[in-house]
Amino acid sequence: MKKFTVIGFLSCLLIVSGCSTYGMNRHLAEEEAIDTDKYAYQDENFTYNEETLQELAERFRNEDLSTSNINSIMEDEIKSGNFNEVIIYLRELQAEEEDEAAPFSRRYIEALEAHVQRTAEPSKALVEDAVALMKQQYELDPESEENTIDYAKLLIDSEYDVEQGAQLLFDLEENMEENDEQPGRDLLLALAQAYFAVGDFENSLERYDELTALDTEDPTHFYRMSEVYAAMDDRKGEKEALTQAFEPTAEFLNRYGDKSYNLYKDYLNASIEE
């Protein structure tokens, strides 16, 4: 990975007459570049594109963009797979300009979650930092459903402490039941995944059934259900769930042929990773 320094600039100061406008501009660009040696996680499981990182940093620093604009751009970049680049940028911003980083705290959490969920072997150092951050956030407001779900899902997805993460969600569900409250989509999905993670397949399927009733046109719930049936070695249930998951492909198959099946399967895989 490329390391940026100011050596060229210091040398230029010694021979001012030899410093061209090009040289000064180059120095300014180097000074604004993200220090990846300092703000990127230095292990093989944390990969990023240097050029993409610096281009995104330049976009995020655009004074013509509002905070809302930047948040929207970051959200899109995380979804498109540039979550590690967003993490590096926000780590530097947090260290250098803490107040400026505050409006993007949600994007930082989403980027960390994306790394854990979409990386085969997440960076151990990143997981440690993410757990510490989300634990602190949770402890500041343990009554917050969003904080609880964030923290619990990270513990489960990273396998840092599956049992603790699942229990946090089960306790939240129990408290809601005692208060005659109904869990929303985010909690139902987290619960379905938590029950699956601890091997309680029946309860996992029940939560997915509730989700399919709420989101009748979302095929990813059926796709996830097929994974639960597969773990139960229930081939009939797995086949039925997959049939429902791929039902929307019928029109594509008729119009575009069998190749569209793989396109739709790729879409489902990408959807459940977001």
Disulfide bonds with the S-S distance in Angstrom:
Cys12-Cys19 1.05
